[in-house]
Amino acid sequence: YALLDKAKKQARVLYQYEAPIAPRLPALWSSDGSRLALLFKQELLIAEPLGLVVVDREGQTAETVADKAYQTAWEPGGNRLAYVDGDDERLLHILTPTEEGWEKQTIESQEYLQSFAWRTGSK
């Protein structure tokens, strides 16, 4: 993943990955543009989830926030990141950045989650 600066006509690599993993598009910017969420999958096993990595805007830090994740989305107008658990698709995790790392809240569904969406202004 690279950040392109059209004005300077330059590219800066934010995160470099190696086979046998591949990115699952799209990469998702947080609403304030300070973080980029990158979701990965195994190249040969399309349905098998892998890590969810959050990279800062400058590419200085890359933190794996989940070992297995499906369906990820940033909170509209906020800085929380939600994803469906790759081991148990009935669990939705909401990550809130703190000075120490990430605080995780888990919501359990009776059904398997195929997808989800944030509602603007939701708590």
N, C-alpha and C positions, 0 to 999 in steps of 0.2 A: 504494500500500500504506500502510495506516495502523495504528498501534498504538492499541488501545482500552483505556482505563483505566476499568473498570466502577465502581470505588469513587469516583473523582472525576467520573465521567460526562463524560470528555473523550476526544478523539481527537487523535493527533499523527501527521502524515504523515511516514513514514520514507523513502519513495521515490516520486517522481512520474514517470510515463512518458507519452509522447505517441505518437499514431498516426504511422506505420502499424504499430507494434508493440503487442502485447497480452501480458498475463501468461499463463503456462502454469501452471495451478494444480496442486498447492498450493504456497504459499510454505513453506519448510522451516526451522524453528528448529534451531540447533545444540543439542546435549544440555545445555549449560550455560546456554542462553538468551542468550548474548552476541552471536550473529550470526544473521541471517536470509538464506537463499539464495533468490534470485528468478530464475526461469528465464523467458525471453521467447521469443516466436515472432512471425513476421509475421502480421498479421491476415488477409490474403487467402490466404496459402499455409500451410495448416495443418501440413504436414509439414516445412516449412523451419525448421531451428533457428536461434536467434539467441543473444544473449548470456546469460551467467550472471553475475549481480551479487550481491555479498555486502554487506549493509548491517549496520552495528552496531546494537545494541539501542536507542540513543538517536537514530538517524537522522542522526548527525553525519558519517559517512563512508559512501560507496557506491563499491565497487571492482568493476570488470568483471574477473572472473577467467578468463573464457573468451569468445571471440568467437562460437563456435558450440558448443552443447552439447545433448545429449539426456540423459534419465534421470539425475537427480542425487540424491544421498543423503548425509546426514551419518553419520559413524561413530557407532554406538550407544555412548553413554557417553564419547565422545571429541570431538576438535575437528577431525578431518580431514574433507574434503569430496571425494566422488568423483563423476565424471560420464563419460559416453560422449562421445567426440569427435564433433562434428557434421560434420566433413569426412571422417573415416575411422572408421566404426563398429566397427572391430576394435580400437580403442584405448580403454583405460580410463585416465583420469587421476585421480590421488589428490593432492589439495592439502593441505599441512600449513602452518598459519599460523606465521610467524616474525616476529621484530621488523622485518625488512627487507621483508616482504611475504608471498609464498607460495612454498613449495618444492614442485615438481611431480615426481611419480614417474609413469611411464607403464608400463602393462602391456599387452602385445600379445596378442590372441587370434587363433587361426587362423580362427575363424568370426566373423560379424557378431554384435554383442551387441544383443539385443532388450531386455534388462533385466539387472539385477544386484541383489544384496543383500549387505549387510555381515553377517558372522557375528559374533555377540556374542563379545567377547574375542579377535577376530582381530588379527593384527599386520600 
